[in-house]
Amino acid sequence: MSSPNLRQGPPRRWSESLGQIRWLPRLIDKTHAALRGSLGDYFYGQSPMDRALLRVLRIGHREFARIVRDAPEDADVLAALQARSPEGVRAARQWSDTLARRHPLFLFLIDLDDGYLGRRWRVLQAPLRLVSGFFARLIKRIWRSRAVDGL
């Protein structure tokens, strides 16, 4: 699997799933980018949505990063998570089923910022990216993630 450079394009969309878990492919992309140093303005270690998914999977950022680092494919990440905590994977599927209903505005803004909404929304995309980029850099400066340090 090729590792994404999130300075050049977005991670997979939040709605993509792996093993019936939405957000997991996106988190895998962000983890690969964090490990490579190509995270750009995206968060790894500071995102509340990442934290929520990892909490229900019963794993921390560093351990998840080790799994992603050592897994050649997405399916291998899922298999490692399943072997580590089958109940965590079950809970993550339930968490995933209600994600869009619980966070519609947040997910809309992510889609807009990432460019997944198409042309009619492009007029809002540039100002949103400017604001979100500013806040992302500020948050990363204040709250530095050490989730992949030394891996």
Buried (B, 14 or more C-beta within 10 A) or exposed (E): BEBBBBEEEBBBBBBBBBBBBBBBBBBBBBBBBBBEEBBBBBBBBBBEBBBBBBBBBBBBBBBBBBBBEEBEEBEBBBBBBEEBBEEBBEBBBEBBEEBEEEBEEEBBBBBBBBBBBEEEBEEEBEEEBEEBEEEBEEBBEEEEBEBBEEE
